[in-house]
Amino acid sequence: MGLKDFFAANSSSFAKASEGHGPAKLLSSEADPSEDAKERIVSLGFVARVAGVGLALFFLTYFLFSWTMETVIHSRKEVIVPDISGKSASNALQLLSENNLALRIGGYEFNDSVPIGTVLRQIPSSGTAVREGKIVKVVFSQGGESVFIPTLIGLPLRNAELLLRQRSLLLGEVTESYSLKAEKGIVLSQDPKSDSSVTKNTMVQAVVSAGAPPAGIIIMPDFRQKKTEDAYQWASEMKITFSLVEDESSLFPSGTVIDQSPSPDTVVSSDSKVSLTVSARKGQGAKAAGEFRVHYEVSQSGSQRHIRIVALNHGGEREIFNGLRDPGSKIDLAVPLAGAEKIRIFVNGILVEERPVQ
């Protein structure tokens, strides 16, 4: 039998053998189904454990954050929300900041009876007890026929009139008064006062400096923040008598003049009643209590300016300086440390600086 006949005779046998052994060989090359299932179970278990740890960390972080925030919030002092209805924006902000509260504009509404920029409503309402740092939502008026009177003191009359026209107001009667501190033509006082709410076209009266007085006319100097020795010397030269009123609660060192009557630049005579209010701090000299210096330089440009300086503490505010000063002039004051927490400086009625007392 040749090879050809041998393969032909046994071809069927090879086919059967292939059919019998082929599947077994295929199964041996594939993965075991039970092993795949185990791998899937292991993977699902690992994912479940990771998810559980992540969830636990999330709840722990949330708890710690909530506890921390609650502790911080409740550690703040409680304050009473002040009434800022009818206040201008700057006054409302000052009043809220003094109570460590914040302001957020909640909108604007037209109102003919309330001046533009005035607070119409507030949330929370006045008298509500809140924590420090609380935001007070404020709705402002967009105005109507009412306006605020600007500060004219310290301005030349021409500038004051232009400012009134910009606010839809009119310059009324103008009178002159001699002055030791203001140049001729500078506004010394006004009526109504600045920041007053009036209707449009209201007339504002003004008193303007007529310059230094002629010989024979005695003008009351400004003795505020000066020593009583200066007042005694002036009174002796002018043959003027005056009385002293002591103030033991004053912020200033003993012997400092803190108020006077009549006001500066008033014409006086030997028959006038002159009174000086003098600091009488007992047992609290400047060295014992410590003091801080308030220094302010008036801008070199422009005309005279009305400078007002106040000291603030928990009991409110006290005026420590109020007067007209020339361009480039300097103001130096000494105030006891125990008397204030911060100082505010106003120029022509506008808050220009606030300093902490250190």
C-alpha positions in Angstrom: 0.0 0.0 0.0 1.3 3.3 -1.0 1.3 6.5 1.1 -1.5 7.9 -0.9 -3.6 4.9 -0.3 -2.7 4.9 3.4 -3.8 8.6 4.0 -7.0 8.0 2.1 -7.9 4.9 4.1 -7.2 6.7 7.4 -8.6 10.1 6.6 -11.9 9.3 8.4 -10.0 8.3 11.5 -8.1 11.6 11.6 -11.3 13.5 11.2 -12.9 11.6 14.1 -9.8 12.2 16.2 -9.9 15.9 15.5 -13.6 16.1 16.4 -12.9 14.3 19.7 -9.9 16.3 20.8 -10.5 19.8 19.4 -12.9 21.1 22.0 -10.7 19.9 24.8 -7.8 21.9 23.4 -10.0 25.0 23.1 -11.3 24.8 26.6 -7.8 24.5 28.0 -6.8 27.8 26.3 -9.8 29.8 27.8 -10.1 31.2 31.4 -12.1 29.3 34.0 -15.5 30.9 34.4 -15.3 30.5 38.2 -12.1 32.5 38.3 -13.8 35.4 36.4 -16.6 35.4 38.9 -14.2 35.6 41.8 -12.4 38.5 40.2 -15.7 40.4 39.7 -16.7 39.7 43.4 -13.3 41.0 44.6 -13.6 44.1 42.5 -17.1 44.9 43.7 -16.0 44.4 47.3 -13.0 46.8 46.9 -15.2 49.4 45.3 -17.8 49.1 48.1 -15.1 49.5 50.8 -13.6 52.6 49.1 -17.1 54.1 48.7 -17.8 53.4 52.4 -14.6 55.1 53.5 -15.3 58.1 51.2 -18.8 58.4 52.6 -17.5 58.3 56.2 -14.9 61.0 55.4 -17.6 63.2 53.8 -19.9 63.0 56.8 -17.0 63.6 59.2 -15.9 66.6 57.2 -19.4 68.0 57.1 -19.9 67.5 60.8 -16.6 69.2 61.6 -17.3 72.2 59.3 -20.8 72.6 60.7 -19.5 72.4 64.3 -16.7 74.9 63.5 -19.1 77.4 61.8 -21.6 77.2 64.6 -18.9 77.7 67.2 -17.6 80.8 65.3 -21.0 82.3 64.9 -22.1 81.7 68.5 -18.8 83.1 69.8 -19.7 86.6 68.4 -21.4 89.1 70.6 -25.1 90.0 70.3 -25.9 93.5 69.2 -29.1 95.4 68.6 -29.8 96.5 65.0 -30.0 100.3 65.0 -32.7 102.3 63.3 -31.3 103.6 60.0 -34.6 104.4 58.3 -34.5 108.0 57.0 -30.7 108.1 57.1 -28.4 109.0 54.2 -26.2 106.2 52.8 -23.1 107.5 54.6 -24.8 107.9 57.9 -26.4 104.5 57.7 -23.1 102.9 56.9 -21.4 104.7 59.8 -24.1 103.6 62.3 -24.0 100.0 61.2 -20.2 99.9 61.3 -20.2 101.2 64.8 -22.2 98.1 65.8 -20.0 95.8 63.7 -22.7 95.1 61.2 -22.5 95.1 57.4 -24.7 96.7 54.8 -26.0 95.2 51.6 -28.0 97.2 49.0 -31.4 95.4 48.5 -32.7 97.7 45.8 -34.0 101.1 45.0 -37.5 102.5 45.0 -39.0 105.8 43.9 -40.4 107.9 46.7 -41.5 111.5 46.4 -41.4 112.2 50.2 -38.0 110.8 50.9 -34.7 112.3 49.5 -32.6 110.4 47.0 -30.1 108.1 48.7 -32.1 107.8 51.9 -32.9 104.5 53.6 -36.5 103.4 53.1 -36.5 100.0 54.7 -34.1 97.6 56.4 -34.0 93.9 57.1 -33.7 92.9 60.0 -35.8 95.7 61.5 -34.4 98.0 64.1 -34.4 96.6 67.7 -33.7 93.1 66.5 -30.9 91.2 68.4 -28.3 89.7 66.0 -24.8 88.5 66.0 -21.9 90.8 65.1 -21.1 90.6 61.4 -24.8 90.3 60.4 -25.6 91.8 57.0 -28.4 94.3 57.0 -30.3 94.5 53.8 -31.2 98.1 52.9 -33.6 99.5 50.3 -32.8 103.1 49.2 -35.0 105.8 47.8 -34.4 107.0 44.3 -35.7 110.4 45.3 -38.5 112.7 44.5 -38.8 116.4 45.3 -36.6 116.3 48.4 -32.9 116.8 48.5 -30.1 117.0 51.1 -28.4 120.4 51.8 -24.7 120.3 51.1 -22.0 121.7 53.4 -21.2 125.3 52.4 -18.9 126.2 55.3 -15.4 126.9 54.2 -16.3 127.6 50.5 -16.1 130.9 48.7 -19.6 132.3 48.2 -19.5 131.8 44.4 -18.7 128.1 44.8 -21.4 127.7 47.4 -24.0 129.2 45.1 -23.0 126.8 42.3 -23.2 123.8 44.6 -26.7 124.8 45.7 -27.8 125.1 42.1 -26.5 121.6 41.3 -28.8 120.3 44.1 -31.8 122.3 42.8 -31.5 124.7 45.8 -31.3 128.5 45.9 -29.0 130.9 47.7 -31.0 133.1 50.1 -30.0 136.0 52.2 -26.3 136.6 52.6 -25.0 138.5 55.6 -21.4 139.4 56.5 -19.6 139.0 59.8 -16.0 139.9 60.8 -13.7 136.9 61.2 -10.3 136.4 62.7 -9.9 133.0 61.0 -11.6 133.2 57.6 -10.7 135.2 54.5 -13.2 137.7 53.1 -15.9 136.0 51.1 -15.7 132.6 52.8 -18.9 131.0 54.2 -18.9 131.0 58.0 -22.3 129.4 58.7 -25.5 128.4 56.9 -29.2 127.9 57.6 -30.5 125.2 57.2 -27.6 123.1 58.3 -25.9 120.6 56.0 -27.4 117.2 55.5 -30.9 118.5 56.3 -33.7 117.2 54.1 -35.6 119.9 52.3 -37.8 120.3 49.2 -36.3 121.5 45.9 -35.9 125.3 45.4 -35.5 125.8 49.2 -33.5 129.0 50.0 -30.3 128.6 52.1 -29.1 131.5 54.1 -25.4 132.1 54.5 -23.1 134.2 56.7 -19.9 135.2 54.9 -16.7 136.5 56.3 -16.1 140.3 56.0 -12.4 139.8 56.8 -10.6 141.1 59.9 -12.4 143.7 62.0 -11.5 147.3 62.1 -9.9 148.9 65.2 -12.3 149.3 68.1 -14.3 146.1 67.4 -13.5 143.1 69.6 -14.0 139.7 68.1 -14.2 136.5 70.1 -11.2 134.3 69.3 -11.4 130.5 69.0 -10.0 129.2 72.3 -11.1 125.5 71.8 -8.2 123.0 72.4 -6.1 125.8 73.8 -5.0 126.4 77.5 -6.9 128.7 79.8 -3.8 130.9 80.1 -4.4 132.0 76.5 -8.0 133.1 77.4 -6.8 134.9 80.6 -4.2 136.8 78.6 -6.7 137.9 75.9 -9.4 138.9 78.5 -6.8 141.0 80.4 -5.8 142.8 77.2 -9.4 143.4 76.0 -10.8 144.1 79.5 -13.3 141.2 79.1 -14.5 139.1 82.0 -15.5 135.5 81.6 -16.7 132.5 83.7 -15.3 129.0 83.8 -17.3 125.7 83.7 -15.4 122.6 84.6 -16.0 119.3 82.8 -14.6 116.3 84.7 -15.6 113.8 81.9 -13.5 115.6 79.2 -11.1 113.6 77.0 -8.5 116.4 77.2 -5.9 117.1 79.8 -6.9 119.3 82.6 -6.9 123.0 81.8 -7.8 122.6 78.1 -10.7 124.7 76.8 -13.2 122.4 75.1 -16.1 124.8 74.4 -17.0 128.4 74.6 -19.8 130.9 74.4 -20.2 133.0 72.4 -18.9 131.1 69.4 -15.7 132.3 67.6 -15.9 135.4 65.5 -18.7 136.9 67.5 -18.5 140.6 68.3 -18.2 141.1 72.1 -17.8 144.0 74.5 -17.0 144.6 78.1 -20.7 143.9 78.9 -20.8 140.5 77.1 -21.3 137.3 79.0 -18.4 135.1 78.0 -18.2 131.5 79.3 -15.5 128.9 78.8 -15.9 125.1 79.4 -12.6 123.7 80.6 -11.4 120.1 81.1 -11.0 119.1 84.7 -9.8 115.5 84.5 -8.9 114.6 88.1 -6.1 112.1 88.8 -5.6 111.3 85.1 -2.9 113.6 83.8 -1.7 113.1 80.3 1.4 111.2 81.4 -0.5 108.9 83.7 -3.2 108.0 81.2 -1.1 108.1 78.1 -2.1 110.0 75.0 -2.0 109.8 71.3 -1.4 112.6 68.7 -3.9 113.5 66.0 -2.1 115.1 63.1 -3.8 116.3 59.9 -2.6 118.5 57.1 -5.0 120.5 55.0 -4.6 120.3 51.3 -2.4 122.9 49.7 -4.8 123.7 46.9 -8.2 125.5 47.0 -9.6 127.7 49.7 -10.2 127.4 53.4 -11.9 124.2 54.6 -14.1 123.3 57.4 -12.4 120.7 59.5 -14.2 118.6 62.1 -12.5 115.8 64.1 -14.5 113.5 66.4 -13.3 110.7 68.8 -15.5 107.6 69.1 -15.9 105.0 71.8 -18.7 102.7 73.1 -20.3 105.7 74.8 -20.7 107.6 71.4 -18.7 110.3 69.8 -17.2 113.5 71.1 -16.0 116.5 69.0 -12.4 117.4 69.6 -12.0 119.9 66.8 -14.3 122.1 64.7 -13.1 125.1 62.7 -11.9 126.6 59.4 -8.4 126.1 58.4 -6.3 127.7 55.5 -4.8 125.5 52.7 -1.6 123.9 53.8 -2.2 124.5 57.5 -1.6 121.7 60.1 -3.7 120.5 63.0 -2.0 118.8 66.0 -4.0 117.5 68.9 -3.2 115.4 72.0 -6.0 113.2 73.2 -5.9 110.7 76.2 -5.7 107.0 75.1 -8.6 106.1 77.4 -10.9 108.5 75.7 -11.4 107.0 72.3 -11.2 103.9 70.1 -11.0 105.6 66.8 -10.8 109.1 65.2 -12.9 110.4 62.3 -11.9 113.4 60.2 -14.5 115.4 58.2 -13.6 118.0 55.6 -16.5 120.3 54.5 -18.9 117.7 56.0 -17.4 114.7 54.2 -15.7 111.8 56.0 -12.2 111.7 54.5 -10.3 109.5 57.1 -10.9 107.1 59.9 -8.0 106.0 62.2 -7.9 103.5 65.0 -6.4 104.7 68.3 -3.3 102.7 69.1 
